[in-house]
């Protein structure tokens, strides 16, 4: 666009902002026709088009057809972008994210060790109604049938579930009758012992986030797929999980495969940029989630990172559609790397509704661990027991606050101590 053209547009009354926008498009197109890329323009993204959907669809009927997603790798400041031949297909590389999104100084996540102890104190300080009511009843001089009924009701209202409630009541009845427990300290010790057994400290709650190193030195990252209903804090939880991994000196790539919720990718990218973690995302809403997930895993694999964490959509309106979508994502991902974890995010305050969600995702996604958000001092603490029994997998992480580092590995004994106010 020459000087005369600029002058003509302005004289014709075309707004200056529009003239500038047209000029930007012109220079980008001219750069591509001259063999250059948009990366030559300050602050702009390279203009490659992702071949991830084609890669994802090779040999796969469910992913056949033309590419449906253009993935963009957003690299935070201070992080070297992968070379052009190291990206997943022709993944666009943005080396200078939006200034409004890019922090001047990267956050340093709090150490993971000791997090749950701090959160336990918050749980205890909130005065858990579950622990308080149980202790109040068991400390009475003489326990009548009405007292035992009150205990049972308290446990059921806490969403522990019918089966675990019966087990706990029977164990307490036997111990109280045989041992004649009356002293408040003894009562508390007895209740603590039984609750810890119910939460089950024997379960393996470690996260599988160790990459695989081949004999030739190549690294296959651990792949963590995160599922759950939108509204449970899933994307926020992934952001906090990213901070946990960074605090453990893991290198991470995020995959924004929730392409149906407005601003989900922006939210994920913001979390990642704060700690120097890149995000692979589509440039449009409604793109193929499997293609984005594939690009994220391939990018992580070629870059040699430790962990790839993939966000997913959480629409439960159509169980069959959810099954198809998650199944396709899983099949496409595993062509590049095996799944190390499938984490289900649940809102602890939703009670039985949360259990219904857990059942659906347990059937569809092959869940390996549970992340409970909003596990504070409410009467819903029993959901820990119920959901573990329902899915047969452990609660691995819990959130007890709104802070960026309020996510911690779950500790059964400290959790019970928090419920009992200790």
N, C-alpha and C positions, 0 to 999 in steps of 0.2 A: 504494500500500500504506500504510494508516493505522497509527497507533500501536498500536491494539488487535490488528491482524493480526500485527504484529511480536511483541507480547507473547505471543500465543497460540502462535505457532510455537516460540518459545524455550521456553515452559512445556511444550510437548509433547515436548521433548527433541530437537528438530531442531538439528543443530550450527550454531553461530553463523556459520561460514564459508559454509554452504549458504544460510542466511537472507540473508546479504549478497549472495551470487550471485543469488538470486532477486530481491532488491530491485533489483540492477543491471539485470537483464533487464526488470523492470517499468518502471523509469524510462526505459530506452532506448525501449521500445515506446510509453510515454506521450509521450515527446518526439517520436517520429515521427507519432503520431496528432494531436499539437498543431501539426504543421507544422515542428517542430525536427528536428535531426539529432544523431547521436551525437557529432559534433564539439563539441556544446555541453557534453559531459561531459569534464572534464579528463583528458587522456591517452588518450582513446578515439578510435576511427576513425569517420569518417562512414559512413553506412549505405547508400550508393548501391550498386546492382548493375550490374556492367559490361555494356554492350551490345556489347562487342568481338566476341563470338562471332557476334552477329547481323550486325555490320558486316562481319566477316571472311567470313561465309557469303553475303552478298548477291551474286547472280549467280554463285554457285559451288556446283556439285552436291556436291563433296566436303566442303564445310563447312556443308551445309544442316542445318536442324533448329534446336531451341532452343539457347540459350546453354549452353555447357558449362564456362565458366570465369568466375570473378569475380576480376578483377584488382585488386590493391592497389598504389598508388604509395606506397612508403615513403620519406619525405623526411627526410634527416638533419638534426640540429640546425644552425641557422645558415643553412639553405637555405630560401628562400621557396617554399612550394608554389604550383603553378599555380592560377589562379582556377578556380572550379567549371566555367565554360564553356570552359576551356582543356584539360580532361582528355579522354582517349580514351573517348568515350561517357560513362558515369557511373562512371569509375574512382574507387574510394575513395582518399582522401588521408589518410595518417597523418602528422600534423605533429609528433607526439611519439612516436618509436619507443620500444620497451622500454628502460628505463634500463640494463639489463644489456648491451644491444647498442650503446647510443649513447655514443660517447666524449665526454668533456668538451671536449677540444681536438682538432681535426681534424689528421690526419697531414699532413706536408709531404713528398711523394715526392722522392727524390733526383733530381737532374738526369739526363736521359737521356744527354747527352754524356759520354763517358768511361766509361760503364758497362761496355762490352765490354772495354775495356783492363783494368779491374779484374778482370773475370771471366776474361780471358785469363791474367792472373797466377795465378789460382787453378787454372786448367787446367794451366799449366806446372809449378806447384809440386806438383801431384799426381803428376808423373812419368808421363806418358802412355806406356803400354807399346807403343802403335802406333808413335809417333815414335821411341822409344828402340830398338826392335828393328830398324826400317828403317835407322836410322843405324848401328847396330852391324854389320849385314851389309854395307852399302855401303862401310864404312870398311876392310874387309879388303884385304890386299895383292893377293890374286888371287881373283876371283870364279869359282867353279866352277858347274856346273849344279845341284849340290845347294844352293848359296847362292841361286841364282835361284829354285829351288823353295821355299826357306825364305821368301824375300820374297813370293812368290805366296801361300803359305799364310798368312802374317801378314796380308796385305791381305784375303784372303777371310774370315779369322776376325774381322777388323774390320768386316765387313759392308759393304765397299765395293761388292761385287757382281762377278760374273764378267767382264762386259764392261769396266767401268772398270779392273779389275785387269789385264786383258790389255793395255789401252792404256798403263797406267802402266809395266808391266814392259817392254814393247817400247820405249817412249820412253827408259827408263833404260838398257836394254841398248845402244841406239844411241849415246846420249850418252857412256856410259862407254867404249865401244869406240873411238869417234871421238876423244873429247877426252882419254882416258886419265886420268880424274879419280881422284886418290888422296888428296890432302890433305883432312883432315876438314872444314875450312871450305868447301872446294870441293864436297865431297860434300853437306854440309848445304844449301848454296846451290842445288845442282842438284835435290835432293829437294824443297826448298821450292818452287822454280819449277814443278816438275811437279805437286805436290799442289795448289798454288793454281790452276793451269790446270784440274785435275780438278774442283775445287769450283766453278769458273766465276765469276769476279768480274764478268763482263759482265751477269749477270742483274739485273733491276730488283727490288730488295728493299725498296723504299719501301712504306709502308702508305697505302692510299687512304682517308684520314680527313678530307678537306676537304669541308665541306658545300657544297651548291649554293644560290646566292642568285639568286632570280628578279628580274625587272625591277621588280616591285611591292614588292621588299624582303623577301618571304617566304623562309624558309630551309628547305631540305630537307636533313635530316642525312645524313651518310654512315652506312650501315648495315653493320655487321660481324657476320656470322653465324659462330659458332664451333662446330665439330663435332669429334667424336672419341669414342673408346670411354671409358666411365666407368672410372676407375681410372688414367687417364693424367695426371691432374692438370689436367683441362680447366677446371673451375670455378675452381680456384686460379689457373690461368693467366689467366683472364678478370679476376680480381681484380688480378693484377699488371699486366695490360695496361691496366686502368683507371688504375692509378697512372702508367703511362707517358704516357697521354693527358692526365691532369691535370697532370703535370709539363710538358707541352707547351702548357699553357693551353687545353686543349680542354674544353668543357662536354659532359657525358656523361649518358646515361640507360641503365640496365641492364635487360634483359628476362630474367626467370627462366623460360624456356620448357622447362627440364628439369623437368617436373612428375611424373616417374615415380620419381626417386631421392629417397629420404627425406632431408630437410634440405638439399637442393641449393639451394632458394630462400633458406633461412636463411643458408647459407654465403655465397651471392652478396651478399645484403643486408648482411651483416657487413662484407665487403670494401668495398662501396660506401660504407657509412656512415662508415668511417674517413677517407675523403677527401672527404666531402660530396657523394656521387653518389647520386641516388635510384634505387630499384629498383622496377620494375613486376612484380608477381607474382600468382599465383592464391592464393586463400584455402584451397585444398584440394589434396591430392595427386591425381594422375591426371586433372587437368583437361586440356582441349584445348590442346596446346602452340601451335598456330597462332593461337588466340584471344589467348593471352598475348603472343605475338610481335607480333601486330597492334596490340594495345593499347600495347605498348612503343614501336613505331615511330610510331603516331599521337600518343602523348604527347610523344615527342621532337620531332615535327614541329610540333605546336601550341605547344610551349614554346620552339621556336627553338634547340635545342641543336645542337652540332656533330656529335656521334657517338652512335649507338645501338648497343650491343653486346648481342647476343642469345645466350644459352646454350641448348643443346639436349641432348636425351637421347642416349645413345650405346650403344644396344642392338644388338649384332651377331648375336643368335641367329637372327634372321629377316631376311635381306637384303631380301626383298620388302617387309616391314613397314617397315623403315628407309627404303627408297626412297620409299614412299608418304608416310610422316610428314614427311621432309625436303622432299619435293616439295610437299606441301601448305603447309608453313611458308613455303617460298620463294614460292609463288604468292600466298599471302595477304599477305606482307610487301610484295611488289612492287606491290600495288595502291596502297600509300601512298608508297613510295620504292624506287628501284632498289637492289639489293645492291651495295655497294662492294667488299667483301671476303668471301670464305669461307675462314676459317682452319682448318686441320686440326691438332689437337694430337696429337703422338706422343711416347711415352716412348722416348727414344733407347736405353735399355738393353734393349728388347725385341727388337732385331735384326730377323730375318726375319719374326717375327710382326707387328712394326710395319709392315713392308712389305705384308703381307697386308691389314692394316687400311687402309693408305693406298690400296690398289687399290680396295677396296670403296667408301670414301668418295669417292675420285676419280671413280668411275663414277656415284655417286648425287648428289653435292652440288656438282659443278663447282668444285673447290677452286682458289683463287687463290694461296694461300701456306701455308707449313708453319711450325708452332711446335714446336721440339724441346725437351722438358723433360729434365732429368737428364743433360744433355750434359757430363759431367765427364771425368775422366781415364781412364775405362775404355777397353777395347779396342774399343768399339763406335762410335768416332768416325766410322768410314766410312759410317755410316747417312746422314750429310749428303749424300754423293755418290749413294748408292743411291736414296734417296727422291726426290731431284731428278730423277734419270734416269727413275724409275718413273712419276712424275706429270707431268714436264715443267714443274713450277712451282718457284720458289725457296724455300729456307728463309729466312724473314723475321725470325724472332725465336727466341732460344734462352734456356733457363734453365740456370744453372749453380750453383744453390744453393737453400736453403730460405728465405732472407730475402725480405721483401716487395718489395724492389727488385732482386732477382736475376733480372730479365728484361731482355734488351737486344737491340737490332737486331743481326742477324748480320753479321759482317765476315769475309769469306773469308780475307784475308791474316792478320788477327790470330788467327783460329782455327787456321790452319796453324802460325803461330809458337807458339801454345800447345801444339799437338801435338808440336812439335819441341823444346819446352822453352826457348824463347827469348822 
